[in-house]
């Protein structure tokens, strides 16, 4: 299996923290040297292990932001 690379390009914020110290975060992450995308997932304290997550392009994040703003959340 080929190497899997990732780089947290920009840390945007922590949404929550579990009792085991993992944090659910929103970041801009580059996977396998591709352009960074918005990324929501849980990370271990050292940011070496991650859970499954959701990635969003800039356009998808803009749409999500508008949806949330319209709902006044």
N, C-alpha and C positions, 0 to 999 in steps of 0.2 A: 504494500500500500504506500502511496506517495506521502511525503511529509505534509502535514497540515500546519500552516502558519497563520498567526493572527497578531495584530497590533492594535491596541487601544490608542487611537489617534487623538481623541478628545473625550475626557470624562465629563459628562453633563450633569449627573446627579444620582443619588441613592434613593430608591423608592421605598425600600424596607430592608430589615435585617432579620435573619432567622436566629433561633436559639443556638445553632451550631456555628454562627459567625458568617455564614454566607450572606451576601448582599444582592438584592435585586436592583440592577442599575440600568440607566440609559446612557449609552456611550455612542461615539462614532468609532466603528471598528473596521479595519481593513483585514479581509480574509484572503490568504494566498496572494498577497501583493496586488489585489484588485482595489478599485476606488472604495473608500470608506463609506459605510452605510450606517444609518441609525440602527441601534441594536438594543433590545431589551431582553435581559436574561439574568440568571443568578451566577455569581462568581464566588469562588472560595477566597479567603482573606488575602492570599498571595497572588491572586489573579492568574493562576496557572491552570486551574480546572474551571470548567463552566458547565452549566446545564443547557438543555435545549432552549432555544429562544426564538425571537421574531426579529427579522431585519426589515428595514423600510428604506426605500430610496428617498431622496430629497423631496421628490414630487409626492410620494405616498405620505411622508411626514407632514407636508403642507396640507394635504387633504384631511388627514387625521386631526391636525390642529384646528382646521376650520370646523370640522364636525363637532369637536369638543367645545369650541368657542360658541357655536350656535346652540348647543345644549346648556350652556352656562354652567359647566361643571367646574 
